Amino acid sequence: MSPCISVCKISQATGLCLGCYRSLDEIAAWSEMNDAQRKGIMDQLSARALGTSELQRPAPEEGQ
């Protein structure tokens, strides 16, 4: 099972896909990975998503 949701855009800031939060190397190697390797990446995706969303938020304006 792939975490791909067909939103394939790589963040220049993080190098991660904004849809599935995998790196280009992980996406390219996905079909050749074993279940343990895939699970290892899947276990990291929620944390990556949280980190990426922080980078995409606009900075608060001064005085707020």
N, C-alpha and C positions, 0 to 999 in steps of 0.2 A: 504494500500500500504506500502510495506517495502522498506527501503533504501538499502537493501542488494544487492550487485553486484557480489556475489559469489567469493569474494576475502577475504576469512576468515582466517585472521592471526591477532593475538592479539599482539600489541606492548608491550614489557616489560617495556618500559619507561613510557607509558601513561596509559596502561590498556585498550586501545581502539582498536577496530577492524580497521585494516588499509584499509579495503574496504569501510565500512559504517560509521565508527567513533562512533559506539555505544559501550557501556560497555557490558561486559558479562551479567550483571544483566538486562540491558535494552533489550538485545537480547533474553534472556530467558523469560522475561515477556511480550515481544512485542504482542504476540497473545492474551493476556488477558487484554491489555490496552484498554482504550476507545479512541475515536478520539482526544479528547482534550489532553490526555497524550501523544499520538503519535505525535501530532502537536507540543507540547512543546519540545519534543526531536528533531524532524525534524528541528525546528527553530534554534537549537544550532549546527547542524552538520557542516555547512559551517565554523563557527568560530573554531570548533574543528579541522577540516581538515587543516585550516591554521596553527593552533598551532602545530599540529602533523607534518606537513611538515617542520616546522622550526627545530623540534627535529631530523629529519632524515637527514638534510643536513650535509655534512662533514664540519668540522671546517676549516676555511681558514688557509692556511699555513702562518707561520711567514713571515713578510716582504711584505705581499700583502695588 
